[in-house]
């Protein structure tokens, strides 16, 4: 966050020094309010939901369903993580699931690392399925939405919505799960096999729902927010964006659950992440203003244009998918995605290539989200999981 903030300040100072750059008012408009608003709203909602103990309860239920089998437990925990990550930010899911996994591992006397690695993998996989599941998707969805592209005459009718993510990326995520389980079985067979039997009733007592009333209220509001996301995909409106839905849901949840202790709930917002995004957007748009993004787009366009006209879309999709996957393994996938979205727009705008925006967006989303599994620094969820494991 500090590095991104310093970078943003340097961008502003550089423009001021050269004299002909944009003024501070223009620079502020580079901050994507859709992405920032969606993150803040969902962070508040999930923090309040987390206080009910629902995530800990779910982990204990997973052990109860496993019947003592470690492999069955890992499948259930991975599936829960993937589903939660699809509808909540995957960093938040990891923050809630991993501490419980460590506790269960202690109780069962098993090595927690194979389970944590499995959960991180499925958090990144599941997060790819929806617009709100992973920060790269939040950026793609916000900057390629119908509202964001409304002033672009070439792409105004190609904007993507919340439901488009589920239709186009969801099936790919489901397909990716089967080989991922097979790979885990091969790589972590020793740590994810065998059986452990403990007193399930004691675990259920220890990790029960802490506040049933709060769960009913916050669960109902989260369901309303998710329904509103689906509705937004069908009824496009300038005022009704995913950010306004998320912030509206967060405000409603604060009013219903803790109207006199708002400051405590706002502590649940990861402000360092928000500052990171703000600084990042200013730096990326600064590079775009200086012409770097266009240079990258031209390089990719030249490579694609060399292919046969019938195969250009396939070449473009494969290029974006694999370059994104490899790059996201070694660079955090958030700054990578923020850099590549303007490149995708440039490719779709190029009349010589004749490429549709949608397939390029899905290739970028899948490459960035799944490629984030490559190394510990590939995605924010990986770093958070490693930090939690280190503390324990």
C-alpha positions in Angstrom: 0.0 0.0 0.0 2.8 2.4 0.9 4.7 1.6 -2.3 1.5 2.2 -4.4 0.9 5.5 -2.6 4.5 6.7 -3.1 4.2 5.7 -6.8 1.0 7.7 -7.2 2.6 10.8 -5.6 5.7 10.4 -7.9 3.2 10.3 -10.9 1.6 13.6 -9.8 5.0 15.2 -9.1 6.3 14.1 -12.6 3.3 15.5 -14.4 3.7 18.8 -12.4 7.4 18.9 -13.3 7.0 18.4 -17.0 4.3 21.1 -17.1 2.0 19.7 -19.8 0.5 16.8 -17.9 -3.0 16.5 -16.5 -3.9 18.5 -13.4 -4.7 17.0 -9.9 -8.4 17.1 -10.6 -8.0 14.9 -13.6 -5.6 12.5 -11.8 -8.3 12.0 -9.1 -10.8 10.9 -11.7 -8.4 8.0 -12.7 -9.3 6.3 -9.4 -11.9 3.7 -10.4 -14.8 4.3 -8.0 -16.5 1.1 -9.1 -13.7 -1.1 -7.9 -13.0 0.8 -4.7 -16.8 1.1 -3.8 -17.4 -2.6 -4.4 -14.4 -3.6 -2.3 -15.4 -1.3 0.7 -19.0 -2.4 0.6 -18.2 -6.2 0.4 -15.5 -5.9 3.1 -18.1 -4.3 5.6 -20.7 -6.9 4.7 -18.3 -9.9 5.1 -16.8 -8.5 8.4 -20.3 -8.3 10.0 -21.2 -11.8 8.7 -17.9 -13.2 10.0 -18.8 -12.0 13.5 -21.7 -14.5 13.6 -19.3 -17.5 13.6 -20.9 -18.9 10.4 -17.5 -19.7 8.8 -16.2 -21.6 11.8 -19.5 -23.4 12.1 -19.2 -24.4 8.4 -15.7 -25.9 8.9 -16.8 -28.0 11.8 -19.8 -29.2 9.8 -17.4 -30.1 7.0 -15.5 -32.4 9.5 -18.7 -34.0 10.7 -19.7 -34.8 7.0 -16.2 -36.2 6.3 -16.7 -39.1 8.7 -13.1 -38.8 9.8 -11.6 -39.1 6.3 -8.9 -36.4 5.8 -9.3 -36.6 1.9 -13.1 -36.2 2.2 -12.5 -33.3 4.7 -10.2 -31.6 2.2 -12.7 -32.0 -0.7 -15.5 -30.5 1.5 -13.3 -27.6 2.8 -12.1 -26.8 -0.8 -15.6 -26.8 -2.1 -16.8 -24.5 0.7 -13.8 -22.2 0.1 -14.5 -22.1 -3.7 -18.3 -21.3 -3.2 -17.6 -18.7 -0.5 -14.8 -17.2 -2.8 -17.3 -16.9 -5.7 -19.6 -14.6 -3.7 -17.2 -13.0 -1.3 -13.7 -11.5 -1.8 -11.3 -14.5 -1.8 -8.9 -12.7 0.6 -11.7 -12.4 3.1 -12.6 -16.0 2.6 -9.0 -17.1 3.4 -9.0 -14.8 6.4 -12.0 -16.6 7.8 -11.4 -20.2 6.7 -7.6 -20.7 7.3 -7.6 -19.9 11.1 -10.5 -22.5 11.5 -8.6 -25.0 9.4 -5.5 -24.6 11.7 -7.7 -25.1 14.7 -9.2 -28.3 13.2 -5.7 -29.5 12.2 -4.6 -29.0 15.9 -7.6 -30.9 17.2 -7.2 -33.8 14.7 -3.4 -33.9 15.1 -2.7 -33.5 11.4 -0.3 -31.3 9.3 -2.3 -28.1 8.3 -0.1 -27.0 5.4 -1.6 -29.4 2.7 -5.1 -28.3 3.7 -4.1 -24.6 3.6 -2.5 -25.0 0.1 -5.6 -26.8 -1.1 -7.9 -24.0 0.2 -5.7 -21.3 -1.3 -5.8 -23.1 -4.7 -9.6 -23.4 -4.6 -10.1 -19.8 -3.3 -8.3 -18.5 -6.5 -10.2 -21.0 -8.7 -13.7 -20.3 -7.1 -13.0 -16.5 -7.1 -12.6 -16.6 -10.9 -16.3 -17.6 -11.3 -18.0 -14.2 -10.5 -17.3 -10.5 -10.8 -17.0 -10.1 -7.1 -15.0 -13.2 -6.2 -11.4 -12.0 -7.0 -9.9 -8.5 -7.2 -8.8 -9.0 -10.9 -12.4 -9.8 -11.8 -13.6 -6.7 -9.8 -11.2 -4.6 -12.0 -12.3 -6.3 -15.3 -16.0 -6.1 -14.4 -15.8 -2.4 -13.4 -13.7 -1.1 -16.3 -15.5 -3.2 -19.0 -19.0 -2.7 -17.8 -21.7 -1.1 -20.0 -21.6 2.1 -17.9 -17.8 2.4 -18.1 -17.8 1.8 -21.9 -20.9 4.0 -22.6 -18.8 6.9 -23.9 -16.8 4.5 -26.2 -18.8 4.3 -29.5 -17.0 1.2 -30.7 -17.5 -0.9 -27.6 -20.7 0.6 -26.0 -22.8 -2.4 -26.9 -20.1 -5.0 -25.8 -20.1 -4.1 -22.1 -20.0 -7.1 -19.7 -22.2 -7.6 -16.7 -22.3 -9.6 -13.4 -24.3 -12.5 -14.9 -21.9 -12.6 -18.0 -19.1 -13.7 -15.6 -21.1 -16.6 -14.3 -22.3 -17.7 -17.7 -18.9 -17.5 -19.5 -16.3 -18.1 -16.7 -18.3 -20.2 -14.3 -18.3 -23.4 -16.5 -14.5 -23.1 -17.0 -14.0 -22.9 -13.2 -16.1 -26.0 -12.7 -14.1 -27.8 -15.3 -10.8 -26.7 -13.6 -11.8 -28.2 -10.3 -11.6 -31.9 -11.3 -7.9 -31.8 -12.5 -7.1 -29.6 -9.4 -8.4 -32.3 -7.1 -6.4 -34.9 -9.0 -3.2 -32.8 -8.8 -3.7 -32.2 -5.0 -4.1 -36.0 -4.5 -0.8 -36.5 -6.4 1.2 -33.7 -4.8 -0.2 -33.9 -1.2 -1.2 -37.5 -0.9 0.7 -38.1 2.4 -0.8 -35.0 4.1 -4.4 -35.5 2.8 -4.9 -39.3 3.3 -5.8 -41.4 6.4 -8.5 -40.9 9.0 -8.8 -39.1 12.3 -11.7 -39.5 14.7 -12.5 -36.9 17.4 -15.6 -36.0 19.4 -17.7 -34.0 16.9 -20.2 -32.8 19.6 -17.4 -31.0 21.5 -16.2 -29.3 18.3 -19.8 -28.2 17.5 -20.1 -26.7 21.0 -16.8 -24.9 20.7 -17.5 -23.5 17.2 -21.2 -22.9 17.3 -23.0 -19.9 15.7 -22.2 -17.0 18.1 -25.1 -14.7 17.2 -28.2 -16.3 15.5 -30.1 -13.0 15.3 -27.1 -11.2 13.6 -26.8 -14.1 11.2 -30.4 -13.9 10.2 -30.2 -10.1 9.5 -26.8 -10.1 7.8 -27.5 -13.3 5.8 -30.8 -11.8 4.5 -29.0 -8.5 3.5 -26.2 -10.5 1.8 -28.8 -12.5 -0.1 -30.5 -9.2 -1.2 -27.2 -7.8 -2.4 -26.4 -10.9 -4.5 -29.9 -10.8 -6.0 -29.4 -7.1 -6.8 -26.1 -8.0 -8.6 -28.1 -10.4 -10.8 -30.8 -7.9 -11.3 -28.3 -5.2 -12.3 -27.1 -7.5 -15.1 -30.5 -7.5 -16.6 -31.5 -3.9 -16.0 -28.7 -1.5 -16.8 -29.0 1.8 -15.0 -26.4 4.6 -14.6 -27.1 4.9 -10.9 -27.5 1.2 -10.1 -23.9 -0.1 -10.4 -22.3 -3.0 -8.5 -20.5 -0.5 -6.3 -23.7 1.3 -5.3 -25.3 -2.1 -4.6 -22.4 -3.2 -2.4 -22.2 0.1 -0.5 -26.0 0.3 -0.2 -26.0 -3.2 1.2 -23.2 -2.3 3.7 -25.0 0.8 4.9 -28.2 -1.2 5.3 -26.3 -3.8 7.3 -24.7 -1.2 9.5 -28.2 0.4 10.2 -29.8 -3.0 10.9 -27.0 -4.5 13.0 -24.9 -1.8 14.7 -26.2 1.8 14.1 -24.4 3.1 17.3 -21.1 1.4 16.7 -20.3 2.1 13.0 -16.7 2.9 13.7 -16.1 -0.7 15.0 -17.5 -2.2 11.8 -15.5 0.1 9.6 -12.4 -1.4 11.2 -13.2 -4.5 9.1 -12.4 -2.6 5.9 -8.8 -3.4 4.8 -7.9 0.2 4.3 -4.3 -0.7 3.2 -5.9 -2.7 0.3 -8.0 0.3 -0.7 -5.0 2.7 -0.6 -3.1 0.1 -2.7 -5.8 0.1 -5.3 -6.1 4.0 -5.4 -2.3 4.3 -5.9 -2.3 1.5 -8.5 -5.0 3.1 -10.6 -3.2 6.5 -10.7 0.1 4.8 -11.7 -1.5 2.6 -14.4 -3.4 5.6 -15.9 -0.2 7.6 -15.7 1.6 5.0 -17.8 -1.4 4.9 -20.2 -1.2 8.8 -20.5 2.5 8.4 -21.3 1.8 5.9 -24.1 3.2 2.7 -22.6 -0.2 0.8 -22.6 -0.6 1.6 -26.3 2.9 0.3 -27.0 2.1 -3.0 -25.3 -1.2 -3.2 -27.2 0.6 -2.6 -30.5 3.1 -5.3 -29.8 0.3 -7.9 -29.0 -1.7 -6.6 -32.0 1.3 -7.2 -34.4 1.6 -10.8 -33.1 -2.1 -11.5 -33.5 -2.3 -9.8 -37.0 0.3 -12.2 -38.3 -2.1 -15.1 -37.8 -4.7 -16.1 -40.3 -7.9 -14.1 -40.1 -10.0 -17.1 -39.1 -7.6 -18.0 -36.2 -7.0 -14.5 -34.8 -9.5 -14.7 -32.0 -8.0 -18.1 -30.9 -4.5 -16.8 -31.1 -5.5 -13.7 -29.1 -7.3 -15.7 -26.4 -4.4 -18.2 -26.0 -1.9 -15.4 -25.9 -3.8 -13.5 -23.2 -4.6 -16.6 -21.2 -1.1 -18.0 -21.0 0.8 -14.7 -20.8 -1.6 -13.7 -18.0 -1.2 -17.1 -16.2 2.6 -17.0 -16.3 2.9 -13.3 -15.5 0.3 -13.6 -12.6 2.4 -16.3 -11.0 5.3 -13.9 -10.5 3.6 -10.5 -10.3 0.6 -10.0 -8.0 -2.4 -10.5 -10.3 -4.0 -7.2 -9.2 -1.5 -4.8 -10.8 -1.1 -7.1 -13.8 -4.8 -7.0 -14.5 -5.0 -3.3 -14.0 -2.3 -2.9 -16.6 -3.8 -5.3 -19.1 -7.5 -4.1 -19.1 -6.6 -1.0 -21.2 -4.6 -3.3 -23.5 -7.7 -5.5 -23.9 -9.8 -2.4 -24.8 -7.2 -1.4 -27.4 -7.3 -4.8 -29.0 -11.1 -4.8 -29.2 -11.1 -1.3 -30.7 -8.7 -2.3 -33.5 -10.9 -2.6 -36.6 -8.2 -4.5 -38.5 -8.2 -7.4 -35.9 -12.0 -7.6 -35.6 -11.9 -9.1 -32.1 -14.9 -9.3 -29.8 -14.3 -7.8 -26.3 -16.0 -10.6 -24.3 -13.6 -13.6 -25.1 -10.6 -11.3 -24.5 -12.0 -10.4 -21.0 -12.7 -14.0 -20.1 -9.2 -15.1 -21.2 -7.6 -12.3 -19.0 -9.8 -13.2 -16.0 -9.1 -16.9 -16.1 -5.4 -16.4 -16.8 -4.9 -13.8 -14.0 -7.0 -15.7 -11.4 -5.8 -19.2 -12.0 -2.2 -18.1 -12.7 -2.2 -16.5 -9.2 -1.8 -20.1 -7.8 1.7 -20.4 -9.3 3.7 -18.9 -6.4 3.2 -17.4 -3.0 3.2 -13.9 -4.4 0.9 -14.6 -7.3 -2.3 -13.5 -5.5 -3.2 -11.6 -2.4 -5.0 -14.7 -0.9 -1.7 -16.6 -1.1 0.2 -13.9 0.9 -2.6 -13.7 3.5 -2.7 -17.5 4.0 1.1 -17.6 4.4 0.9 -14.8 7.0 -1.8 -16.6 9.0 0.2 -19.9 8.8 3.3 -18.1 9.9 1.6 -16.6 13.0 0.3 -20.0 14.0 
